[in-house]
């Protein structure tokens, strides 16, 4: 193929020569040939006065006959032959304005389809002289554009699954919500049940493989107009266009069915489930935002998990009201800790071998200014969720130590038990916090017992053993609470240096319906405690018969309504004075009203 079309002599002024005899035309042509990018010199009408070698090479590479135009051809006609659209007409007008001196430069990026694929060029034009001639260069920026597009794509997609990421999902949902003729827009929020266990037991590499497989399965179960995205972790969101809640429920059933087949993870197969929340923006709802829709679906998903996992829940305004109430209570709780609204009630503990009340358990209450006295179940879970359980426990430690020291000065040498949350246990500050409370109150370590649930101990037995050892060395007793409600192994129990084992109230309650079986279980736990050098405490003792039974089975201590209900600190001295010797061995226990 010819590199260019033969052309007539250049219409340039060649009357001036330099000292070596070269014309200005020769100089201009040489300068253009030295440029690495395809370059053309045109006049105000678009006539091509010069083209450089790079222009001819580019024409050969593109193999496009429309570009095989050389000197004498019309550059504007070449542009229009490639794309006769308003943008090209605007660019030609801009070049004419540049030639006429009404612009200083013209710059634009454009794409061109070639046999080798789409190429991108940056056009840069400037005036060559006062006569209106213009130099136009075309720099190939395909690599830059492709890199930018790749970077932009990566910024909008999850690197692991190639699904739209959080930011891109919100953009897609927002765009759909703004579409004038849209129908109902529904979002499904999916969270895999038990995914953390996969990561913890099989490793993150296997977890990543699972997430890719989940992305593939979910994408295969959607409609063509739907979009599956990954928010992060094991959370996926599906945008359902023109889909009401009923249609979303049907789609949720399809997603659930994809979990019927086991997942192949390494050399083993694992069955998983998924909890799904659904939120819908009606056709005429013009005020909902993408963040609102995803948030509502997230709330519905948590409701599905709370209902037992592997379920589907549709968002309702009651769910939002409940969350708002929790947030309000959480904020109020922070103020309550700082403002003195918390109080401690104390439940007496009976030493069964002597019948004496030798200790109490400190139980926190919230004297709410509007809702009255709140029980721990009304605010402790919120404190744990909102990161306030540690400052709450520090307050309980300080107040319980202060009150116990005050009783001792008044001639009541009681031992006080304080419940410690798993969150506080995991901070690593527990030992220091306890010693700070004892020092501030002037209380001997032997007057304090720390109680931690069996399940919390089982989560990290090595840390439990280390911290328990530090506490007991300093004289502070440690109790394992709610034993029998979890699944601690005997080896963990033997290795943990605790001094008291508290039997879960469910074991005691079972004596009312299955007396012999429950008695056998209680006896086994009591024997296990003795073998490990621990004393046993039966909690939840509510009847005289239960009290007699746990004494007969060898429990060291008992606690429950048959002995006393939790009471304000001011009532403890009067209670001890009014009921001396009531629970002596052999005496007939009497219910406390």
C-alpha positions as CSV (number, residue, x, y, z in Angstrom):
1,X,0.0,0.0,0.0
2,X,1.3,3.5,-0.8
3,X,2.3,5.4,2.3
4,X,0.7,8.7,1.0
5,X,-0.9,10.3,-2.0
6,X,1.4,12.2,-4.4
7,X,0.8,15.9,-3.9
8,X,1.5,19.1,-5.7
9,X,4.3,21.4,-4.4
10,X,3.8,22.9,-0.9
11,X,2.0,26.2,-0.9
12,X,4.6,27.6,1.5
13,X,6.8,30.6,1.1
14,X,10.2,29.3,0.0
15,X,11.8,32.5,-1.1
16,X,13.9,32.8,2.1
17,X,16.9,30.6,2.5
18,X,19.3,30.2,5.3
19,X,23.1,30.3,5.0
20,X,23.2,26.7,3.9
21,X,20.6,27.2,1.2
22,X,17.7,25.5,3.0
23,X,14.2,27.0,2.5
24,X,11.8,27.6,5.4
25,X,9.6,24.8,4.0
26,X,12.6,22.5,4.4
27,X,13.0,23.6,8.0
28,X,9.4,23.2,8.9
29,X,9.2,19.8,7.3
30,X,12.3,18.7,9.2
31,X,10.9,19.9,12.5
32,X,7.6,18.0,11.9
33,X,9.5,14.9,10.9
34,X,11.4,15.0,14.2
35,X,8.2,14.9,16.2
36,X,7.4,11.3,17.4
37,X,3.6,11.8,17.1
38,X,1.6,11.9,13.9
39,X,1.5,15.6,13.0
40,X,0.0,17.7,10.3
41,X,0.3,21.3,9.2
42,X,-3.1,22.8,8.0
43,X,-4.3,26.1,6.8
44,X,-7.5,27.9,8.0
45,X,-9.7,25.8,5.6
46,X,-8.2,22.5,6.7
47,X,-6.0,21.9,3.7
48,X,-3.0,19.7,4.7
49,X,0.2,21.6,3.9
50,X,2.6,19.1,5.5
51,X,2.5,15.7,7.2
52,X,5.3,14.1,9.1
53,X,6.7,10.6,8.8
54,X,4.9,9.5,12.0
55,X,1.6,10.4,10.3
56,X,2.3,8.1,7.4
57,X,3.4,5.3,9.7
58,X,0.2,5.7,11.8
59,X,-1.8,5.4,8.6
60,X,-0.2,2.1,7.7
61,X,-0.7,0.8,11.3
62,X,-4.4,1.6,11.4
63,X,-4.9,0.2,7.9
64,X,-7.8,2.6,7.5
65,X,-8.3,4.0,4.0
66,X,-10.0,7.1,5.3
67,X,-6.7,8.1,6.8
68,X,-4.6,7.6,3.7
69,X,-4.7,11.3,2.9
70,X,-1.6,13.3,2.5
71,X,-0.5,16.8,1.5
72,X,-3.3,18.6,-0.4
73,X,-6.0,16.6,1.3
74,X,-8.5,18.2,3.7
75,X,-7.9,17.5,7.4
76,X,-11.5,18.5,8.3
77,X,-12.9,16.1,5.8
78,X,-10.8,13.3,7.3
79,X,-12.2,14.1,10.7
80,X,-15.7,14.0,9.5
81,X,-15.2,10.7,7.6
82,X,-14.2,9.1,10.9
83,X,-17.2,10.4,12.8
84,X,-19.8,12.9,11.6
85,X,-21.2,13.9,15.0
86,X,-21.7,17.2,16.8
87,X,-18.5,16.8,18.8
88,X,-16.4,16.6,15.7
89,X,-18.1,19.6,14.2
90,X,-17.4,21.5,17.4
91,X,-13.7,20.5,17.2
92,X,-13.5,21.7,13.6
93,X,-15.1,25.0,14.6
94,X,-12.5,25.4,17.4
95,X,-9.6,24.8,14.9
96,X,-11.1,27.4,12.6
97,X,-11.2,29.8,15.6
98,X,-7.6,29.0,16.4
99,X,-6.5,29.7,12.8
100,X,-8.3,33.0,13.0
101,X,-6.6,34.0,16.2
102,X,-9.7,33.7,18.3
103,X,-8.3,30.9,20.4
104,X,-4.9,30.2,21.8
105,X,-5.0,26.4,21.6
106,X,-7.2,23.4,21.0
107,X,-6.9,20.2,23.1
108,X,-9.1,17.1,23.0
109,X,-9.1,13.4,23.5
110,X,-10.8,11.1,21.1
111,X,-11.1,7.4,20.4
112,X,-10.8,5.7,17.0
113,X,-11.6,2.1,16.0
114,X,-8.8,0.3,14.1
115,X,-8.2,-3.2,12.9
116,X,-5.9,-3.5,15.9
117,X,-8.6,-2.4,18.3
118,X,-9.8,0.9,19.7
119,X,-7.0,3.5,20.1
120,X,-7.1,6.7,22.0
121,X,-5.4,9.9,20.9
122,X,-4.8,13.3,22.5
123,X,-5.1,16.1,19.9
124,X,-3.1,19.3,20.6
125,X,-3.3,22.2,18.1
126,X,-1.6,25.6,18.1
127,X,-0.9,28.4,15.5
128,X,2.3,28.1,13.5
129,X,2.4,31.7,12.3
130,X,0.3,34.8,11.8
131,X,-1.0,33.6,8.4
132,X,-3.5,31.2,10.1
133,X,-1.6,27.9,9.6
134,X,-2.1,25.4,12.4
135,X,0.1,22.5,13.7
136,X,-2.0,19.6,14.9
137,X,-0.3,16.7,16.8
138,X,-2.0,13.3,17.7
139,X,-0.4,11.6,20.6
140,X,-1.3,7.9,21.2
141,X,-2.5,7.8,24.8
142,X,-4.1,4.4,24.6
143,X,-1.9,2.9,27.4
144,X,-2.7,5.8,29.7
145,X,-6.5,5.6,29.0
146,X,-6.5,1.8,29.5
147,X,-4.6,2.2,32.8
148,X,-7.0,4.9,34.0
149,X,-10.0,2.8,33.0
150,X,-8.5,-0.3,34.7
151,X,-7.9,1.8,37.8
152,X,-11.4,3.3,37.7
153,X,-12.8,-0.2,37.3
154,X,-10.8,-1.5,40.2
155,X,-11.9,1.4,42.4
156,X,-15.5,0.4,41.8
157,X,-15.2,-3.4,42.1
158,X,-14.2,-5.8,44.9
159,X,-10.7,-7.2,44.2
160,X,-11.6,-10.7,45.4
161,X,-14.9,-11.4,43.6
162,X,-14.9,-8.8,40.8
163,X,-18.4,-7.7,42.0
164,X,-19.4,-4.1,42.5
165,X,-18.0,-2.8,45.8
166,X,-19.7,-0.7,48.5
167,X,-19.2,2.6,46.8
168,X,-20.3,1.4,43.3
169,X,-23.3,-0.4,44.8
170,X,-24.5,2.8,46.4
171,X,-24.0,4.6,43.1
172,X,-26.0,2.0,41.2
173,X,-28.8,2.0,43.8
174,X,-28.9,5.8,43.8
175,X,-29.1,5.9,40.0
176,X,-31.9,3.4,40.0
177,X,-33.8,5.4,42.6
178,X,-33.5,8.6,40.4
179,X,-34.7,6.9,37.2
180,X,-38.0,8.7,36.3
181,X,-39.9,5.7,35.1
182,X,-38.7,3.2,37.7
183,X,-40.8,0.6,39.5
184,X,-40.2,-0.6,43.0
185,X,-36.5,-0.9,43.9
186,X,-35.6,-3.7,46.4
187,X,-32.3,-4.5,48.1
188,X,-31.5,-7.8,49.6
189,X,-28.8,-7.9,52.3
190,X,-27.2,-11.3,52.7
191,X,-24.8,-12.4,55.6
192,X,-23.3,-15.9,55.6
193,X,-24.0,-17.7,58.9
194,X,-20.8,-19.1,60.4
195,X,-18.4,-17.6,57.9
196,X,-16.0,-16.6,60.8
197,X,-15.7,-20.2,61.8
198,X,-14.5,-21.1,58.3
199,X,-11.8,-18.4,58.5
200,X,-10.8,-19.4,62.0
201,X,-10.6,-23.1,61.4
202,X,-9.5,-23.4,57.8
203,X,-7.7,-20.1,57.2
204,X,-8.3,-17.0,55.2
205,X,-7.2,-18.5,51.9
206,X,-10.0,-21.1,52.1
207,X,-12.3,-18.3,53.3
208,X,-11.4,-16.3,50.1
209,X,-12.1,-19.3,48.0
210,X,-15.5,-19.6,49.7
211,X,-16.3,-15.9,49.0
212,X,-15.5,-16.3,45.3
213,X,-17.7,-19.4,45.1
214,X,-20.5,-17.5,46.9
215,X,-20.2,-14.6,44.4
216,X,-20.5,-17.1,41.5
217,X,-23.5,-18.9,42.9
218,X,-25.4,-15.7,43.8
219,X,-24.7,-14.2,40.4
220,X,-26.1,-17.3,38.7
221,X,-29.3,-17.1,40.7
222,X,-30.3,-13.5,39.9
223,X,-32.4,-12.1,37.1
224,X,-30.6,-10.4,34.2
225,X,-31.6,-6.9,35.4
226,X,-30.3,-7.4,39.0
227,X,-26.9,-6.6,40.3
228,X,-25.0,-8.6,43.0
229,X,-22.3,-6.7,45.0
230,X,-20.1,-7.3,48.0
231,X,-20.0,-4.9,50.8
232,X,-17.1,-6.6,52.6
233,X,-16.4,-9.6,54.7
234,X,-19.2,-12.1,54.1
235,X,-21.9,-9.5,53.4
236,X,-23.4,-9.3,49.9
237,X,-26.1,-7.0,48.6
238,X,-28.4,-7.6,45.6
239,X,-30.0,-4.7,43.8
240,X,-33.3,-5.8,42.3
241,X,-34.7,-3.4,39.8
242,X,-38.5,-3.2,39.2
243,X,-39.0,-5.7,42.0
244,X,-41.5,-5.5,44.9
245,X,-41.1,-7.2,48.3
246,X,-43.0,-10.3,47.0
247,X,-40.6,-10.7,44.1
248,X,-37.7,-10.2,46.5
249,X,-39.0,-13.0,48.8
250,X,-39.1,-15.3,45.8
251,X,-35.5,-14.3,44.9
252,X,-34.5,-14.8,48.5
253,X,-35.8,-18.4,48.3
254,X,-33.6,-18.9,45.3
255,X,-30.6,-17.7,47.2
256,X,-31.4,-20.0,50.1
257,X,-31.6,-22.9,47.7
258,X,-28.1,-22.2,46.5
259,X,-26.8,-23.1,50.0
260,X,-28.5,-26.5,49.8
261,X,-25.4,-27.8,48.0
262,X,-22.3,-28.2,50.2
263,X,-19.3,-26.0,49.6
264,X,-16.0,-27.7,48.7
265,X,-13.4,-26.2,51.0
266,X,-10.0,-27.8,50.6
267,X,-10.3,-31.5,51.3
268,X,-13.6,-31.2,53.0
269,X,-17.2,-30.3,52.3
270,X,-19.1,-27.8,54.4
271,X,-22.7,-26.8,54.5
272,X,-23.5,-23.2,55.3
273,X,-26.7,-21.1,55.7
274,X,-27.5,-17.4,55.0
275,X,-29.6,-14.8,56.8
276,X,-31.3,-12.4,54.4
277,X,-32.9,-9.0,55.0
278,X,-35.1,-7.2,52.5
279,X,-36.0,-3.5,52.1
280,X,-38.1,-2.0,49.3
281,X,-38.6,1.6,48.0
282,X,-42.0,1.9,46.4
283,X,-42.5,3.3,43.0
284,X,-43.8,6.6,44.3
285,X,-41.2,7.0,47.1
286,X,-39.1,9.8,45.9
287,X,-37.2,10.6,49.2
288,X,-35.5,7.4,50.0
289,X,-31.7,7.3,49.6
290,X,-29.4,4.4,48.8
291,X,-27.9,4.5,52.3
292,X,-31.4,4.3,53.8
293,X,-32.4,1.3,51.7
294,X,-29.2,-0.6,52.5
295,X,-29.4,0.3,56.2
296,X,-33.0,-0.9,56.4
297,X,-32.1,-4.2,54.6
298,X,-29.2,-4.6,57.1
299,X,-31.6,-4.2,60.0
300,X,-33.9,-6.8,58.6
301,X,-30.9,-9.1,58.1
302,X,-30.0,-8.8,61.8
303,X,-33.6,-9.5,62.7
304,X,-33.3,-12.7,60.6
305,X,-30.2,-13.7,62.5
306,X,-31.8,-12.9,65.9
307,X,-34.7,-15.1,64.9
308,X,-32.4,-18.1,64.6
309,X,-30.3,-17.6,61.4
310,X,-31.0,-19.1,58.0
311,X,-34.1,-16.9,57.7
312,X,-35.6,-14.1,55.7
313,X,-37.0,-10.9,57.2
314,X,-38.6,-8.0,55.5
315,X,-37.9,-4.5,56.9
316,X,-40.6,-2.8,58.9
317,X,-40.7,0.6,60.6
318,X,-40.9,-1.3,64.0
319,X,-37.4,-2.6,63.4
320,X,-36.1,1.0,62.9
321,X,-37.9,2.2,66.0
322,X,-36.4,-0.6,68.0
323,X,-32.9,0.4,66.8
324,X,-33.5,4.0,67.5
325,X,-34.6,3.2,71.0
326,X,-31.5,1.1,71.5
327,X,-29.3,4.0,70.3
328,X,-31.2,6.4,72.7
329,X,-30.7,4.0,75.6
330,X,-27.0,3.6,74.8
331,X,-26.6,7.4,74.8
332,X,-28.5,7.7,78.0
333,X,-26.4,4.9,79.6
334,X,-23.2,6.9,79.0
335,X,-24.8,9.8,80.8
336,X,-26.0,7.5,83.5
337,X,-22.5,6.2,84.2
338,X,-21.2,9.8,84.5
339,X,-24.3,11.2,86.3
340,X,-24.7,8.8,89.1
341,X,-27.9,7.0,88.0
342,X,-26.5,3.5,88.5
343,X,-27.0,1.7,91.8
344,X,-25.9,-1.6,93.1
345,X,-28.2,-4.1,94.8
346,X,-26.7,-7.0,96.8
347,X,-27.9,-10.6,97.0
348,X,-26.8,-12.5,100.1
349,X,-24.8,-15.8,99.8
350,X,-25.3,-18.5,102.3
351,X,-22.5,-20.7,103.6
352,X,-24.3,-24.1,103.8
353,X,-22.0,-25.7,106.3
354,X,-22.6,-23.0,109.0
355,X,-25.8,-21.4,107.9
356,X,-24.2,-18.0,108.0
357,X,-24.5,-15.3,105.3
358,X,-20.8,-14.6,104.6
359,X,-21.0,-12.7,101.3
360,X,-23.1,-10.9,98.8
361,X,-23.1,-10.6,95.0
362,X,-23.2,-7.1,93.6
363,X,-25.8,-6.6,90.9
364,X,-26.0,-3.4,89.0
365,X,-29.3,-1.5,88.4
366,X,-30.1,1.6,86.5
367,X,-32.3,4.2,88.3
368,X,-33.7,5.7,85.1
369,X,-35.3,9.1,85.6
370,X,-38.3,8.2,83.4
371,X,-38.5,4.4,83.1
372,X,-37.8,3.6,86.8
373,X,-35.4,0.9,88.0
374,X,-34.1,-1.1,85.1
375,X,-32.7,-4.6,85.4
376,X,-29.4,-5.6,83.9
377,X,-31.0,-7.3,81.0
378,X,-32.4,-4.0,79.9
379,X,-29.1,-2.3,79.4
380,X,-26.1,-4.7,79.8
381,X,-26.4,-6.1,76.2
382,X,-26.5,-2.6,74.9
383,X,-23.4,-1.7,76.9
384,X,-21.6,-4.7,75.4
385,X,-22.7,-3.7,71.8
386,X,-21.6,-0.1,72.3
387,X,-18.3,-0.6,73.9
388,X,-19.4,0.8,77.3
389,X,-19.3,-2.4,79.3
390,X,-15.7,-1.8,80.4
391,X,-16.3,1.6,81.9
392,X,-19.5,0.2,83.4
393,X,-17.6,-2.6,85.1
394,X,-15.0,-0.2,86.4
395,X,-17.8,1.7,88.1
396,X,-19.2,-1.5,89.6
397,X,-15.8,-2.5,90.8
398,X,-15.2,0.8,92.5
399,X,-18.6,1.1,94.0
400,X,-18.7,-2.5,95.3
401,X,-15.2,-2.2,96.8
402,X,-16.2,1.1,98.5
403,X,-19.4,-0.4,99.9
404,X,-17.7,-3.6,101.1
405,X,-15.0,-1.5,102.9
406,X,-17.8,0.6,104.6
407,X,-19.5,-2.6,105.8
408,X,-16.2,-3.9,107.2
409,X,-15.7,-0.7,109.1
410,X,-19.2,-1.1,110.5
411,X,-18.5,-4.6,111.8
412,X,-19.9,-6.6,108.8
413,X,-16.9,-8.4,107.2
414,X,-18.6,-9.6,104.0
415,X,-17.1,-10.9,100.8
416,X,-18.5,-9.3,97.7
417,X,-18.7,-10.9,94.2
418,X,-18.6,-8.8,91.1
419,X,-19.5,-10.1,87.6
420,X,-16.8,-9.4,84.9
421,X,-17.8,-9.3,81.2
422,X,-15.9,-11.2,78.6
423,X,-15.2,-7.8,76.9
424,X,-13.4,-6.5,80.0
425,X,-11.7,-9.8,80.4
426,X,-10.3,-9.5,76.9
427,X,-8.9,-6.0,77.3
428,X,-5.9,-7.0,79.4
429,X,-6.6,-4.3,81.9
430,X,-8.7,-6.3,84.3
431,X,-6.0,-7.0,86.9
432,X,-5.0,-3.3,87.0
433,X,-8.6,-2.1,87.2
434,X,-9.3,-4.4,90.1
435,X,-6.2,-3.3,92.0
436,X,-7.1,0.4,91.4
437,X,-10.6,-0.2,92.8
438,X,-9.2,-2.0,95.9
439,X,-6.6,0.7,96.5
440,X,-9.1,3.6,96.2
441,X,-11.5,1.9,98.6
442,X,-8.9,0.7,101.1
443,X,-10.3,-2.8,100.8
444,X,-8.3,-6.0,101.4
445,X,-8.1,-8.3,98.3
446,X,-9.6,-11.2,100.2
447,X,-12.9,-9.3,100.4
448,X,-13.5,-9.5,96.6
449,X,-14.5,-12.3,94.3
450,X,-14.5,-11.9,90.5
451,X,-17.1,-13.9,88.6
452,X,-16.6,-14.8,84.9
453,X,-19.0,-17.0,82.9
454,X,-18.0,-20.4,81.9
455,X,-18.4,-19.6,78.2
456,X,-16.2,-16.5,78.5
457,X,-13.5,-18.7,80.1
458,X,-13.8,-21.3,77.3
459,X,-13.3,-18.7,74.6
460,X,-9.7,-18.1,75.7
461,X,-8.6,-20.5,78.4
462,X,-4.9,-19.6,78.3
463,X,-5.6,-15.9,78.9
464,X,-8.1,-16.9,81.6
465,X,-5.6,-19.0,83.4
466,X,-2.9,-16.3,83.2
467,X,-5.1,-13.5,84.6
468,X,-6.8,-15.7,87.2
469,X,-3.4,-16.7,88.5
470,X,-2.3,-13.0,88.8
471,X,-5.5,-12.2,90.7
472,X,-5.4,-15.2,93.1
473,X,-1.7,-14.5,93.9
474,X,-2.7,-11.1,95.1
475,X,-5.4,-12.5,97.3
476,X,-8.5,-11.9,95.1
477,X,-10.7,-15.0,94.7
478,X,-12.0,-16.0,91.2
479,X,-15.3,-17.8,90.4
480,X,-16.5,-19.5,87.3
481,X,-20.1,-18.5,86.8
482,X,-23.0,-20.3,85.2
483,X,-21.1,-23.6,85.0
484,X,-23.3,-26.2,83.2
485,X,-24.7,-23.7,80.7
486,X,-21.7,-24.0,78.3
487,X,-19.4,-26.6,76.9
488,X,-16.1,-26.2,78.8
489,X,-13.9,-29.3,78.7
490,X,-12.7,-30.9,81.9
491,X,-9.1,-30.3,80.9
492,X,-9.8,-26.5,80.8
493,X,-11.5,-26.7,84.2
494,X,-8.5,-28.4,85.7
495,X,-6.0,-25.9,84.2
496,X,-7.8,-22.8,85.3
497,X,-6.9,-21.5,88.8
498,X,-10.3,-20.6,90.1
499,X,-11.5,-21.0,93.7
500,X,-15.3,-21.2,93.3
501,X,-17.5,-23.0,90.8
502,X,-21.0,-21.6,90.5
503,X,-23.6,-24.1,89.3
504,X,-25.9,-22.7,86.6
505,X,-29.5,-22.0,87.8
506,X,-30.8,-24.4,85.1
507,X,-29.3,-27.3,87.0
508,X,-31.1,-26.2,90.2
509,X,-34.4,-25.5,88.4
510,X,-34.3,-29.0,86.9
511,X,-34.8,-30.5,90.4
512,X,-38.5,-29.5,90.2
513,X,-39.3,-31.7,87.2
514,X,-36.4,-34.3,87.0
515,X,-35.2,-34.5,90.5
516,X,-33.0,-37.6,90.3
517,X,-31.3,-36.6,87.0
518,X,-30.7,-33.1,88.2
519,X,-29.5,-34.2,91.6
520,X,-27.0,-36.6,89.8
521,X,-25.8,-33.7,87.7
522,X,-25.4,-31.4,90.7
523,X,-23.5,-34.1,92.6
524,X,-21.2,-34.6,89.6
525,X,-20.3,-30.9,89.4
526,X,-19.8,-30.6,93.2
527,X,-17.5,-33.7,93.1
528,X,-15.6,-32.2,90.1
529,X,-15.2,-28.9,92.0
530,X,-13.8,-30.7,95.1
531,X,-11.4,-32.7,92.9
532,X,-10.1,-29.5,91.4
533,X,-9.7,-27.9,94.8
534,X,-12.7,-25.6,94.3
535,X,-15.8,-24.8,96.4
536,X,-19.2,-24.9,94.8
537,X,-22.0,-22.4,94.9
538,X,-25.6,-23.2,93.8
539,X,-27.4,-20.2,92.4
540,X,-31.1,-19.8,91.6
541,X,-32.1,-21.7,94.8
542,X,-35.8,-20.7,95.1
543,X,-37.4,-23.3,97.4
544,X,-36.8,-24.9,100.8
545,X,-36.6,-28.3,99.1
546,X,-33.9,-27.1,96.7
547,X,-31.9,-25.5,99.6
548,X,-32.0,-28.8,101.5
549,X,-31.0,-30.8,98.4
550,X,-27.9,-28.7,97.5
551,X,-26.8,-28.8,101.1
552,X,-27.2,-32.6,101.1
553,X,-25.3,-32.9,97.9
554,X,-22.3,-31.1,99.4
555,X,-22.5,-27.6,97.9
556,X,-20.5,-25.0,99.9
557,X,-22.6,-22.0,99.2
558,X,-26.2,-21.2,98.0
559,X,-27.8,-18.1,96.6
560,X,-31.4,-17.5,95.6
561,X,-34.8,-16.1,96.4
562,X,-35.4,-18.6,99.2
563,X,-32.6,-16.9,101.1
564,X,-33.0,-13.3,99.9
565,X,-33.7,-11.3,96.9
566,X,-31.2,-8.6,95.7
567,X,-31.6,-5.5,97.9
568,X,-30.1,-2.0,98.2
569,X,-26.9,-1.7,100.2
570,X,-28.7,0.1,103.0
571,X,-31.0,-2.9,103.6
572,X,-28.2,-5.5,104.0
573,X,-27.3,-4.8,107.7
574,X,-31.0,-4.9,108.7
575,X,-31.5,-8.2,106.9
576,X,-28.5,-9.8,108.6
577,X,-29.7,-8.6,112.0
578,X,-33.3,-9.7,111.5
579,X,-32.5,-13.2,110.4
580,X,-29.7,-14.7,112.4
581,X,-29.4,-18.5,112.4
582,X,-32.4,-19.0,110.1
583,X,-30.4,-21.3,107.8
584,X,-28.5,-23.3,110.4
585,X,-28.1,-26.9,109.4
586,X,-31.1,-28.8,110.7
587,X,-33.2,-25.6,110.9
588,X,-36.4,-25.3,108.8
589,X,-35.8,-22.7,106.1
590,X,-38.4,-20.0,105.8
591,X,-39.2,-18.1,102.6
592,X,-38.3,-14.4,102.5
593,X,-41.3,-12.4,101.4
